[in-house]
Amino acid sequence: MTLDLAVDIALAAFGAVLAAFCFVLSARLRRLNDLETGLGGAIAVMTAEVNRLEAAIGGAKAEATAATRALATQIERARTERALWALHQQPPERRPLRRRRSAQAPLPQPSEAADV
């Protein structure tokens, strides 16, 4: 056996092993990308779930915004009612009573008030 023949046999064996490896890799990639059972199917399911969750998050944001607005309205109404309640709890303002001056009674003169 010559060296050329040995190299040719080694290259043929290496080529056969490489072809078998490529065939196995191709089969595995086909199974991996299968839309029903492989990774492709998992990706399709996950994409659908992400879309569903995004829609749910959008709905939750809308509900939270509406609840926030309603709560702000109720808080403002409660503050107004509390202010009105506080006003009603204060005692009425006492003003000194003014005596009516009668037309018949003369006003006291400053000198007369000092004598008394």
N, CA, C and O atoms as a printed pandas DataFrame, in Angstrom:
     atom_number atom_name residue_name chain_id  residue_number  x_coord  y_coord  z_coord
0              1         N          MET        A               1    0.829   -1.151    0.000
1              2        CA          MET        A               1    0.000    0.000    0.000
2              3         C          MET        A               1    0.886    1.230    0.000
3              4         O          MET        A               1    1.832    1.361    0.777
4              5         N          THR        A               2    0.545    2.091   -0.878
5              6        CA          THR        A               2    1.352    3.282   -0.978
6              7         C          THR        A               2    0.724    4.369   -0.107
7              8         O          THR        A               2   -0.417    4.271    0.345
8              9         N          LEU        A               3    1.486    5.351    0.090
9             10        CA          LEU        A               3    1.056    6.466    0.940
10            11         C          LEU        A               3   -0.117    7.190    0.280
11            12         O          LEU        A               3   -1.014    7.655    0.984
12            13         N          ASP        A               4   -0.138    7.297   -1.018
13            14        CA          ASP        A               4   -1.235    7.973   -1.701
14            15         C          ASP        A               4   -2.544    7.218   -1.502
15            16         O          ASP        A               4   -3.593    7.820   -1.269
16            17         N          LEU        A               5   -2.469    5.893   -1.596
17            18        CA          LEU        A               5   -3.663    5.077   -1.416
18            19         C          LEU        A               5   -4.171    5.194    0.022
19            20         O          LEU        A               5   -5.384    5.242    0.224
20            21         N          ALA        A               6   -3.297    5.241    1.025
21            22        CA          ALA        A               6   -3.685    5.363    2.432
22            23         C          ALA        A               6   -4.350    6.716    2.680
23            24         O          ALA        A               6   -5.335    6.786    3.415
24            25         N          VAL        A               7   -3.846    7.762    2.098
25            26        CA          VAL        A               7   -4.433    9.089    2.260
26            27         C          VAL        A               7   -5.798    9.118    1.594
27            28         O          VAL        A               7   -6.734    9.701    2.141
28            29         N          ASP        A               8   -5.934    8.497    0.416
29            30        CA          ASP        A               8   -7.229    8.468   -0.256
30            31         C          ASP        A               8   -8.260    7.705    0.558
31            32         O          ASP        A               8   -9.413    8.130    0.633
32            33         N          ILE        A               9   -7.877    6.588    1.172
33            34        CA          ILE        A               9   -8.801    5.800    1.999
34            35         C          ILE        A               9   -9.197    6.608    3.244
35            36         O          ILE        A               9  -10.364    6.607    3.638
36            37         N          ALA        A              10   -8.239    7.286    3.854
37            38        CA          ALA        A              10   -8.522    8.098    5.042
38            39         C          ALA        A              10   -9.471    9.247    4.691
39            40         O          ALA        A              10  -10.381    9.554    5.461
40            41         N          LEU        A              11   -9.263    9.884    3.532
41            42        CA          LEU        A              11  -10.136   10.971    3.112
42            43         C          LEU        A              11  -11.540   10.453    2.808
43            44         O          LEU        A              11  -12.523   11.120    3.127
44            45         N          ALA        A              12  -11.645    9.290    2.205
45            46        CA          ALA        A              12  -12.954    8.707    1.902
46            47         C          ALA        A              12  -13.687    8.363    3.198
47            48         O          ALA        A              12  -14.886    8.613    3.319
48            49         N          ALA        A              13  -12.962    7.786    4.173
49            50        CA          ALA        A              13  -13.579    7.451    5.466
50            51         C          ALA        A              13  -14.014    8.716    6.189
51            52         O          ALA        A              13  -15.109    8.780    6.746
52            53         N          PHE        A              14  -13.145    9.723    6.175
53            54        CA          PHE        A              14  -13.498   10.986    6.824
54            55         C          PHE        A              14  -14.697   11.610    6.134
55            56         O          PHE        A              14  -15.576   12.139    6.815
56            57         N          GLY        A              15  -14.769   11.572    4.819
57            58        CA          GLY        A              15  -15.908   12.103    4.067
58            59         C          GLY        A              15  -17.181   11.352    4.396
59            60         O          GLY        A              15  -18.243   11.966    4.503
60            61         N          ALA        A              16  -17.101   10.009    4.564
61            62        CA          ALA        A              16  -18.283    9.206    4.907
62            63         C          ALA        A              16  -18.779    9.566    6.308
63            64         O          ALA        A              16  -19.982    9.710    6.524
64            65         N          VAL        A              17  -17.869    9.708    7.240
65            66        CA          VAL        A              17  -18.256   10.082    8.612
66            67         C          VAL        A              17  -18.870   11.483    8.610
67            68         O          VAL        A              17  -19.869   11.728    9.286
68            69         N          LEU        A              18  -18.280   12.386    7.858
69            70        CA          LEU        A              18  -18.801   13.746    7.785
70            71         C          LEU        A              18  -20.184   13.766    7.136
71            72         O          LEU        A              18  -21.054   14.518    7.577
72            73         N          ALA        A              19  -20.402   12.968    6.113
73            74        CA          ALA        A              19  -21.710   12.879    5.467
74            75         C          ALA        A              19  -22.751   12.329    6.437
75            76         O          ALA        A              19  -23.877   12.823    6.476
76            77         N          ALA        A              20  -22.392   11.319    7.215
77            78        CA          ALA        A              20  -23.313   10.750    8.211
78            79         C          ALA        A              20  -23.651   11.796    9.275
79            80         O          ALA        A              20  -24.804   11.928    9.686
80            81         N          PHE        A              21  -22.632   12.537    9.716
81            82        CA          PHE        A              21  -22.871   13.576   10.716
82            83         C          PHE        A              21  -23.809   14.642   10.159
83            84         O          PHE        A              21  -24.724   15.075   10.859
84            85         N          CYS        A              22  -23.607   15.069    8.926
85            86        CA          CYS        A              22  -24.481   16.067    8.305
86            87         C          CYS        A              22  -25.904   15.538    8.156
87            88         O          CYS        A              22  -26.866   16.281    8.350
88            89         N          PHE        A              23  -26.044   14.254    7.812
89            90        CA          PHE        A              23  -27.370   13.659    7.685
90            91         C          PHE        A              23  -28.092   13.652    9.034
91            92         O          PHE        A              23  -29.270   14.003    9.102
92            93         N          VAL        A              24  -27.410   13.263   10.091
93            94        CA          VAL        A              24  -27.997   13.250   11.436
94            95         C          VAL        A              24  -28.344   14.670   11.877
95            96         O          VAL        A              24  -29.410   14.898   12.449
96            97         N          LEU        A              25  -27.457   15.620   11.619
97            98        CA          LEU        A              25  -27.705   17.014   11.996
98            99         C          LEU        A              25  -28.906   17.568   11.237
99           100         O          LEU        A              25  -29.715   18.299   11.808
100          101         N          SER        A              26  -29.027   17.225    9.957
101          102        CA          SER        A              26  -30.159   17.686    9.165
102          103         C          SER        A              26  -31.465   17.132    9.722
103          104         O          SER        A              26  -32.457   17.857    9.803
104          105         N          ALA        A              27  -31.477   15.861   10.105
105          106        CA          ALA        A              27  -32.694   15.258   10.669
106          107         C          ALA        A              27  -33.064   15.928   11.992
107          108         O          ALA        A              27  -34.236   16.199   12.253
108          109         N          ARG        A              28  -32.070   16.188   12.811
109          110        CA          ARG        A              28  -32.348   16.852   14.093
110          111         C          ARG        A              28  -32.877   18.267   13.880
111          112         O          ARG        A              28  -33.804   18.684   14.576
112          113         N          LEU        A              29  -32.315   19.004   12.945
113          114        CA          LEU        A              29  -32.788   20.361   12.676
114          115         C          LEU        A              29  -34.214   20.341   12.124
115          116         O          LEU        A              29  -35.016   21.211   12.461
116          117         N          ARG        A              30  -34.540   19.348   11.271
117          118        CA          ARG        A              30  -35.899   19.236   10.760
118          119         C          ARG        A              30  -36.884   19.000   11.905
119          120         O          ARG        A              30  -37.949   19.616   11.948
120          121         N          ARG        A              31  -36.527   18.110   12.830
121          122        CA          ARG        A              31  -37.405   17.845   13.978
122          123         C          ARG        A              31  -37.499   19.070   14.890
123          124         O          ARG        A              31  -38.555   19.353   15.454
124          125         N          LEU        A              32  -36.405   19.778   15.024
125          126        CA          LEU        A              32  -36.397   20.966   15.890
126          127         C          LEU        A              32  -37.282   22.069   15.314
127          128         O          LEU        A              32  -37.958   22.770   16.067
128          129         N          ASN        A              33  -37.288   22.230   14.023
129          130        CA          ASN        A              33  -38.059   23.292   13.390
130          131         C          ASN        A              33  -39.477   22.871   13.031
131          132         O          ASN        A              33  -40.215   23.663   12.445
132          133         N          ASP        A              34  -39.874   21.660   13.360
133          134        CA          ASP        A              34  -41.232   21.200   13.075
134          135         C          ASP        A              34  -42.222   22.073   13.834
135          136         O          ASP        A              34  -42.055   22.291   15.034
136          137         N          LEU        A              35  -43.254   22.578   13.152
137          138        CA          LEU        A              35  -44.185   23.530   13.758
138          139         C          LEU        A              35  -45.144   22.874   14.738
139          140         O          LEU        A              35  -45.759   23.570   15.545
140          141         N          GLU        A              36  -45.287   21.569   14.692
141          142        CA          GLU        A              36  -46.243   20.922   15.598
142          143         C          GLU        A              36  -45.587   20.380   16.864
143          144         O          GLU        A              36  -46.151   20.497   17.952
144          145         N          THR        A              37  -44.407   19.793   16.730
145          146        CA          THR        A              37  -43.811   19.143   17.897
146          147         C          THR        A              37  -42.464   19.721   18.290
147          148         O          THR        A              37  -42.002   19.471   19.403
148          149         N          GLY        A              38  -41.823   20.477   17.429
149          150        CA          GLY        A              38  -40.471   20.935   17.713
150          151         C          GLY        A              38  -40.424   22.311   18.319
151          152         O          GLY        A              38  -41.404   22.822   18.862
152          153         N          LEU        A              39  -39.249   22.891   18.208
153          154        CA          LEU        A              39  -39.017   24.226   18.754
154          155         C          LEU        A              39  -39.854   25.260   18.019
155          156         O          LEU        A              39  -40.281   26.251   18.612
156          157         N          GLY        A              40  -40.093   25.033   16.717
157          158        CA          GLY        A              40  -40.934   25.956   15.953
158          159         C          GLY        A              40  -42.329   26.030   16.533
159          160         O          GLY        A              40  -42.912   27.111   16.621
160          161         N          GLY        A              41  -42.877   24.878   16.935
161          162        CA          GLY        A              41  -44.192   24.860   17.577
162          163         C          GLY        A              41  -44.174   25.575   18.910
163          164         O          GLY        A              41  -45.107   26.302   19.250
164          165         N          ALA        A              42  -43.105   25.366   19.665
165          166        CA          ALA        A              42  -42.986   26.047   20.959
166          167         C          ALA        A              42  -42.902   27.560   20.767
167          168         O          ALA        A              42  -43.489   28.328   21.529
168          169         N          ILE        A              43  -42.169   27.971   19.744
169          170        CA          ILE        A              43  -42.059   29.412   19.475
170          171         C          ILE        A              43  -43.406   29.976   19.048
171          172         O          ILE        A              43  -43.775   31.077   19.457
172          173         N          ALA        A              44  -44.148   29.228   18.224
173          174        CA          ALA        A              44  -45.467   29.693   17.795
174          175         C          ALA        A              44  -46.417   29.822   18.980
175          176         O          ALA        A              44  -47.167   30.793   19.073
176          177         N          VAL        A              45  -46.385   28.845   19.885
177          178        CA          VAL        A              45  -47.242   28.891   21.076
178          179         C          VAL        A              45  -46.846   30.062   21.964
179          180         O          VAL        A              45  -47.707   30.776   22.478
180          181         N          MET        A              46  -45.543   30.257   22.144
181          182        CA          MET        A              46  -45.079   31.359   22.994
182          183         C          MET        A              46  -45.451   32.709   22.389
183          184         O          MET        A              46  -45.797   33.637   23.121
184          185         N          THR        A              47  -45.385   32.831   21.064
185          186        CA          THR        A              47  -45.768   34.079   20.415
186          187         C          THR        A              47  -47.246   34.373   20.648
187          188         O          THR        A              47  -47.626   35.509   20.930
188          189         N          ALA        A              48  -48.075   33.334   20.527
189          190        CA          ALA        A              48  -49.503   33.517   20.775
190          191         C          ALA        A              48  -49.755   33.920   22.225
191          192         O          ALA        A              48  -50.587   34.787   22.492
192          193         N          GLU        A              49  -49.046   33.299   23.161
193          194        CA          GLU        A              49  -49.207   33.640   24.578
194          195         C          GLU        A              49  -48.748   35.066   24.871
195          196         O          GLU        A              49  -49.373   35.771   25.663
196          197         N          VAL        A              50  -47.656   35.492   24.232
197          198        CA          VAL        A              50  -47.173   36.864   24.432
198          199         C          VAL        A              50  -48.214   37.858   23.936
199          200         O          VAL        A              50  -48.469   38.869   24.590
200          201         N          ASN        A              51  -48.816   37.577   22.781
201          202        CA          ASN        A              51  -49.860   38.468   22.259
202          203         C          ASN        A              51  -51.056   38.515   23.197
203          204         O          ASN        A              51  -51.626   39.581   23.427
204          205         N          ARG        A              52  -51.440   37.357   23.740
205          206        CA          ARG        A              52  -52.566   37.308   24.675
206          207         C          ARG        A              52  -52.245   38.090   25.950
207          208         O          ARG        A              52  -53.087   38.827   26.463
208          209         N          LEU        A              53  -51.033   37.925   26.449
209          210        CA          LEU        A              53  -50.640   38.638   27.669
210          211         C          LEU        A              53  -50.548   40.141   27.438
211          212         O          LEU        A              53  -50.902   40.922   28.321
212          213         N          GLU        A              54  -50.078   40.557   26.267
213          214        CA          GLU        A              54  -50.034   41.993   25.968
214          215         C          GLU        A              54  -51.438   42.584   25.947
215          216         O          GLU        A              54  -51.657   43.697   26.427
216          217         N          ALA        A              55  -52.383   41.839   25.389
217          218        CA          ALA        A              55  -53.768   42.317   25.389
218          219         C          ALA        A              55  -54.309   42.399   26.818
219          220         O          ALA        A              55  -55.013   43.347   27.164
220          221         N          ALA        A              56  -53.979   41.403   27.646
221          222        CA          ALA        A              56  -54.438   41.410   29.042
222          223         C          ALA        A              56  -53.817   42.575   29.816
223          224         O          ALA        A              56  -54.482   43.204   30.639
224          225         N          ILE        A              57  -52.545   42.857   29.549
225          226        CA          ILE        A              57  -51.877   43.977   30.223
226          227         C          ILE        A              57  -52.505   45.300   29.797
227          228         O          ILE        A              57  -52.697   46.196   30.619
228          229         N          GLY        A              58  -52.825   45.420   28.507
229          230        CA          GLY        A              58  -53.486   46.638   28.036
230          231         C          GLY        A              58  -54.834   46.841   28.709
231          232         O          GLY        A              58  -55.180   47.960   29.086
232          233         N          GLY        A              59  -55.601   45.757   28.861
233          234        CA          GLY        A              59  -56.893   45.848   29.555
234          235         C          GLY        A              59  -56.717   46.217   31.017
235          236         O          GLY        A              59  -57.476   47.019   31.560
236          237         N          ALA        A              60  -55.709   45.626   31.654
237          238        CA          ALA        A              60  -55.458   45.936   33.063
238          239         C          ALA        A              60  -55.042   47.392   33.240
239          240         O          ALA        A              60  -55.438   48.040   34.209
240          241         N          LYS        A              61  -54.239   47.911   32.302
241          242        CA          LYS        A              61  -53.845   49.327   32.385
242          243         C          LYS        A              61  -55.057   50.231   32.259
243          244         O          LYS        A              61  -55.190   51.211   32.992
244          245         N          ALA        A              62  -55.946   49.896   31.320
245          246        CA          ALA        A              62  -57.146   50.717   31.132
246          247         C          ALA        A              62  -58.018   50.691   32.387
247          248         O          ALA        A              62  -58.534   51.726   32.807
248          249         N          GLU        A              63  -58.181   49.509   32.984
249          250        CA          GLU        A              63  -58.981   49.406   34.214
250          251         C          GLU        A              63  -58.324   50.161   35.365
251          252         O          GLU        A              63  -59.007   50.817   36.151
252          253         N          ALA        A              64  -57.001   50.068   35.464
253          254        CA          ALA        A              64  -56.296   50.775   36.535
254          255         C          ALA        A              64  -56.419   52.282   36.369
255          256         O          ALA        A              64  -56.575   53.009   37.350
256          257         N          THR        A              65  -56.348   52.751   35.130
257          258        CA          THR        A              65  -56.495   54.189   34.883
258          259         C          THR        A              65  -57.892   54.660   35.262
259          260         O          THR        A              65  -58.054   55.709   35.885
260          261         N          ALA        A              66  -58.897   53.880   34.882
261          262        CA          ALA        A              66  -60.275   54.257   35.228
262          263         C          ALA        A              66  -60.473   54.237   36.744
263          264         O          ALA        A              66  -61.120   55.125   37.299
264          265         N          ALA        A              67  -59.918   53.225   37.410
265          266        CA          ALA        A              67  -60.045   53.152   38.871
266          267         C          ALA        A              67  -59.325   54.311   39.547
267          268         O          ALA        A              67  -59.804   54.841   40.550
268          269         N          THR        A              68  -58.188   54.702   39.007
269          270        CA          THR        A              68  -57.443   55.829   39.573
270          271         C          THR        A              68  -58.243   57.119   39.458
271          272         O          THR        A              68  -58.298   57.916   40.395
272          273         N          ARG        A              69  -58.864   57.314   38.294
273          274        CA          ARG        A              69  -59.673   58.522   38.116
274          275         C          ARG        A              69  -60.873   58.528   39.055
275          276         O          ARG        A              69  -61.201   59.557   39.645
276          277         N          ALA        A              70  -61.527   57.377   39.194
277          278        CA          ALA        A              70  -62.686   57.300   40.093
278          279         C          ALA        A              70  -62.254   57.542   41.533
279          280         O          ALA        A              70  -62.948   58.232   42.281
280          281         N          LEU        A              71  -61.116   56.982   41.926
281          282        CA          LEU        A              71  -60.623   57.183   43.285
282          283         C          LEU        A              71  -60.260   58.644   43.532
283          284         O          LEU        A              71  -60.528   59.175   44.610
284          285         N          ALA        A              72  -59.655   59.294   42.548
285          286        CA          ALA        A              72  -59.313   60.710   42.707
286          287         C          ALA        A              72  -60.575   61.555   42.875
287          288         O          ALA        A              72  -60.597   62.500   43.665
288          289         N          THR        A              73  -61.619   61.210   42.130
289          290        CA          THR        A              73  -62.890   61.926   42.254
290          291         C          THR        A              73  -63.485   61.730   43.644
291          292         O          THR        A              73  -63.959   62.686   44.257
292          293         N          GLN        A              74  -63.462   60.495   44.143
293          294        CA          GLN        A              74  -64.005   60.219   45.471
294          295         C          GLN        A              74  -63.184   60.892   46.560
295          296         O          GLN        A              74  -63.739   61.378   47.545
296          297         N          ILE        A              75  -61.874   60.924   46.393
297          298        CA          ILE        A              75  -61.024   61.599   47.390
298          299         C          ILE        A              75  -61.330   63.086   47.418
299          300         O          ILE        A              75  -61.410   63.680   48.493
300          301         N          GLU        A              76  -61.501   63.692   46.258
301          302        CA          GLU        A              76  -61.819   65.120   46.207
302          303         C          GLU        A              76  -63.173   65.387   46.849
303          304         O          GLU        A              76  -63.333   66.368   47.575
304          305         N          ARG        A              77  -64.147   64.523   46.587
305          306        CA          ARG        A              77  -65.471   64.687   47.193
306          307         C          ARG        A              77  -65.374   64.519   48.714
307          308         O          ARG        A              77  -66.024   65.256   49.456
308          309         N          ALA        A              78  -64.575   63.565   49.182
309          310        CA          ALA        A              78  -64.418   63.357   50.622
310          311         C          ALA        A              78  -63.749   64.560   51.278
311          312         O          ALA        A              78  -64.126   64.949   52.383
312          313         N          ARG        A              79  -62.765   65.149   50.612
313          314        CA          ARG        A              79  -62.110   66.341   51.170
314          315         C          ARG        A              79  -63.092   67.496   51.283
315          316         O          ARG        A              79  -63.094   68.233   52.269
316          317         N          THR        A              80  -63.928   67.644   50.257
317          318        CA          THR        A              80  -64.931   68.709   50.294
318          319         C          THR        A              80  -65.913   68.484   51.434
319          320         O          THR        A              80  -66.243   69.412   52.172
320          321         N          GLU        A              81  -66.376   67.248   51.572
321          322        CA          GLU        A              81  -67.316   66.937   52.653
322          323         C          GLU        A              81  -66.661   67.130   54.020
323          324         O          GLU        A              81  -67.312   67.590   54.958
324          325         N          ARG        A              82  -65.380   66.783   54.140
325          326        CA          ARG        A              82  -64.690   66.967   55.415
326          327         C          ARG        A              82  -64.565   68.450   55.746
327          328         O          ARG        A              82  -64.718   68.847   56.901
328          329         N          ALA        A              83  -64.287   69.266   54.732
329          330        CA          ALA        A              83  -64.189   70.708   54.969
330          331         C          ALA        A              83  -65.536   71.276   55.394
331          332         O          ALA        A              83  -65.608   72.112   56.296
332          333         N          LEU        A              84  -66.609   70.818   54.741
333          334        CA          LEU        A              84  -67.943   71.277   55.141
334          335         C          LEU        A              84  -68.277   70.818   56.557
335          336         O          LEU        A              84  -68.849   71.577   57.339
336          337         N          TRP        A              85  -67.921   69.583   56.886
337          338        CA          TRP        A              85  -68.169   69.067   58.240
338          339         C          TRP        A              85  -67.404   69.893   59.262
339          340         O          TRP        A              85  -67.933   70.209   60.328
340          341         N          ALA        A              86  -66.157   70.245   58.944
341          342        CA          ALA        A              86  -65.355   71.053   59.871
342          343         C          ALA        A              86  -65.982   72.426   60.066
343          344         O          ALA        A              86  -65.962   72.970   61.170
344          345         N          LEU        A              87  -66.534   72.983   59.002
345          346        CA          LEU        A              87  -67.205   74.280   59.140
346          347         C          LEU        A              87  -68.439   74.174   60.026
347          348         O          LEU        A              87  -68.726   75.084   60.804
348          349         N          HIS        A              88  -69.165   73.077   59.916
349          350        CA          HIS        A              88  -70.365   72.899   60.739
350          351         C          HIS        A              88  -70.021   72.625   62.201
351          352         O          HIS        A              88  -70.849   72.863   63.080
352          353         N          GLN        A              89  -68.823   72.132   62.474
353          354        CA          GLN        A              89  -68.431   71.820   63.842
354          355         C          GLN        A              89  -67.948   73.041   64.605
355          356         O          GLN        A              89  -67.911   73.020   65.835
356          357         N          GLN        A              90  -67.580   74.099   63.908
357          358        CA          GLN        A              90  -67.117   75.306   64.586
358          359         C          GLN        A              90  -68.293   75.988   65.260
359          360         O          GLN        A              90  -69.394   76.027   64.710
360          361         N          PRO        A              91  -68.060   76.529   66.458
361          362        CA          PRO        A              91  -69.159   77.247   67.114
362          363         C          PRO        A              91  -69.499   78.499   66.314
363          364         O          PRO        A              91  -68.641   79.082   65.652
364          365         N          PRO        A              92  -70.763   78.902   66.386
365          366        CA          PRO        A              92  -71.130   80.098   65.622
366          367         C          PRO        A              92  -70.378   81.320   66.149
367          368         O          PRO        A              92  -70.057   81.411   67.334
368          369         N          GLU        A              93  -70.118   82.217   65.277
369          370        CA          GLU        A              93  -69.372   83.417   65.645
370          371         C          GLU        A              93  -70.270   84.318   66.480
371          372         O          GLU        A              93  -71.391   84.636   66.082
372          373         N          ARG        A              94  -69.768   84.725   67.642
373          374        CA          ARG        A              94  -70.556   85.579   68.551
374          375         C          ARG        A              94  -70.223   87.036   68.280
375          376         O          ARG        A              94  -69.082   87.478   68.419
376          377         N          ARG        A              95  -71.217   87.736   67.905
377          378        CA          ARG        A              95  -71.048   89.173   67.707
378          379         C          ARG        A              95  -71.697   89.884   68.892
379          380         O          ARG        A              95  -72.746   89.462   69.378
380          381         N          PRO        A              96  -71.089   90.925   69.337
381          382        CA          PRO        A              96  -71.720   91.660   70.436
382          383         C          PRO        A              96  -73.022   92.281   69.948
383          384         O          PRO        A              96  -73.122   92.826   68.849
384          385         N          LEU        A              97  -73.995   92.169   70.809
385          386        CA          LEU        A              97  -75.305   92.719   70.446
386          387         C          LEU        A              97  -75.241   94.237   70.514
387          388         O          LEU        A              97  -74.650   94.806   71.432
388          389         N          ARG        A              98  -75.828   94.858   69.573
389          390        CA          ARG        A              98  -75.901   96.316   69.580
390          391         C          ARG        A              98  -77.242   96.734   70.161
391          392         O          ARG        A              98  -78.295   96.185   69.833
392          393         N          ARG        A              99  -77.165   97.672   70.990
393          394        CA          ARG        A              99  -78.405   98.194   71.550
394          395         C          ARG        A              99  -78.953   99.229   70.594
395          396         O          ARG        A              99  -78.238  100.061   70.034
396          397         N          ARG        A             100  -80.183   99.138   70.449
397          398        CA          ARG        A             100  -80.814  100.138   69.602
398          399         C          ARG        A             100  -80.885  101.455   70.365
399          400         O          ARG        A             100  -81.232  101.529   71.543
400          401         N          ARG        A             101  -80.550  102.432   69.648
401          402        CA          ARG        A             101  -80.645  103.757   70.286
402          403         C          ARG        A             101  -82.069  104.253   70.111
403          404         O          ARG        A             101  -82.617  104.290   69.010
404          405         N          SER        A             102  -82.615  104.614   71.192
405          406        CA          SER        A             102  -83.972  105.149   71.089
406          407         C          SER        A             102  -83.882  106.647   70.790
407          408         O          SER        A             102  -82.950  107.329   71.215
408          409         N          ALA        A             103  -84.808  107.103   70.100
409          410        CA          ALA        A             103  -84.813  108.518   69.711
410          411         C          ALA        A             103  -85.064  109.413   70.916
411          412         O          ALA        A             103  -84.669  110.579   70.898
412          413         N          GLN        A             104  -85.715  108.897   71.973
413          414        CA          GLN        A             104  -86.029  109.745   73.108
414          415         C          GLN        A             104  -84.854  109.894   74.058
415          416         O          GLN        A             104  -84.707  110.947   74.678
416          417         N          ALA        A             105  -84.012  108.875   74.193
417          418        CA          ALA        A             105  -82.918  108.954   75.162
418          419         C          ALA        A             105  -81.729  109.632   74.508
419          420         O          ALA        A             105  -81.246  109.188   73.466
420          421         N          PRO        A             106  -81.256  110.712   75.123
421          422        CA          PRO        A             106  -80.092  111.398   74.550
422          423         C          PRO        A             106  -78.829  110.590   74.802
423          424         O          PRO        A             106  -78.755  109.812   75.754
424          425         N          LEU        A             107  -77.871  110.777   73.969
425          426        CA          LEU        A             107  -76.590  110.101   74.129
426          427         C          LEU        A             107  -75.866  110.719   75.306
427          428         O          LEU        A             107  -75.932  111.932   75.504
428          429         N          PRO        A             108  -75.175  109.906   76.093
429          430        CA          PRO        A             108  -74.433  110.486   77.211
430          431         C          PRO        A             108  -73.262  111.303   76.689
431          432         O          PRO        A             108  -72.594  110.944   75.719
432          433         N          GLN        A             109  -73.048  112.391   77.358
433          434        CA          GLN        A             109  -71.942  113.280   76.983
434          435         C          GLN        A             109  -70.694  112.778   77.672
435          436         O          GLN        A             109  -70.779  112.189   78.750
436          437         N          PRO        A             110  -69.553  112.995   77.083
437          438        CA          PRO        A             110  -68.316  112.482   77.687
438          439         C          PRO        A             110  -68.095  113.016   79.090
439          440         O          PRO        A             110  -67.537  112.309   79.929
440          441         N          SER        A             111  -68.503  114.212   79.365
441          442        CA          SER        A             111  -68.310  114.750   80.700
442          443         C          SER        A             111  -69.265  114.108   81.679
443          444         O          SER        A             111  -68.907  113.924   82.842
444          445         N          GLU        A             112  -70.468  113.760   81.255
445          446        CA          GLU        A             112  -71.432  113.096   82.120
446          447         C          GLU        A             112  -70.983  111.657   82.425
447          448         O          GLU        A             112  -71.201  111.152   83.527
448          449         N          ALA        A             113  -70.367  111.020   81.455
449          450        CA          ALA        A             113  -69.929  109.637   81.674
450          451         C          ALA        A             113  -68.797  109.598   82.674
451          452         O          ALA        A             113  -68.652  108.606   83.389
452          453         N          ALA        A             114  -67.980  110.653   82.752
453          454        CA          ALA        A             114  -66.885  110.696   83.695
454          455         C          ALA        A             114  -67.412  110.913   85.094
455          456         O          ALA        A             114  -66.788  110.453   86.050
456          457         N          ASP        A             115  -68.557  111.607   85.262
457          458        CA          ASP        A             115  -69.126  111.867   86.601
458          459         C          ASP        A             115  -69.709  110.603   87.187
459          460         O          ASP        A             115  -69.700  110.450   88.408
460          461         N          VAL        A             116  -70.187  109.742   86.428
461          462        CA          VAL        A             116  -70.899  108.576   86.933
462          463         C          VAL        A             116  -69.999  107.558   87.478
463          464         O          VAL        A             116  -70.458  106.514   87.942
